[in-house]
Amino acid sequence: MKKAALILSIIFTILTFVGAGYVLYNGGKANAGYAIVPMVFALACIAFYRNRK
């Protein structure tokens, strides 16, 4: 379970940067949620991983 949380946090972190790049590429016209939602999930997975450590 700990390893799955680590893998999910890495995936969501990558999605956060991709979402931020998408928002910046569109000049801020895209919704910022494309970057914020994966960041929230990444933070939750990181917190879960650190609690299990």
N, C-alpha and C positions, 0 to 999 in steps of 0.2 A: 504494500500500500504506500509505503514511503517512497519507493522508486517511481511509482505511478504519479505521485504528487510532484516529484521533481521533473519528470518528463512533461507533464501537463503545464507546469510553470514555465518551462523553456518554450514550449509551443505557444502559449499565450503571450509570452514576452515578445517572441518573433512577430506574432500577429499584431501586437501593439505598435511595433515599429513600422510594419507594413501599413497599418491603418493611418498612422501619423504621416507617412510618406504620401499616401493617397489623398489625405486632406490637404497637405501642402502642395501637391501636384495640381490639385484643382483650385488653387488659389483661395482656400478657405471656404469655398462654396459648398463643399460636402459637409455632412454632419460630423461633428467632432466625436460622436459616439462610436465611430469606426475605430477610434484609438482608445477611448475611455473604457468601453465595455470589456475588451480583452485584458486591459490593465487591471481592472477590478478582479477578474477571475485569476489572473497571474498572482496578484497580491494574496488572494485567498489560498491559492495552492502553496505559495511560499510560506505563509503562516502555518498551514497544516503540516508542511514538511518540517519546519523548525520545531513545532510542538512534538512531533514524533521522534526527533533526534535526541 
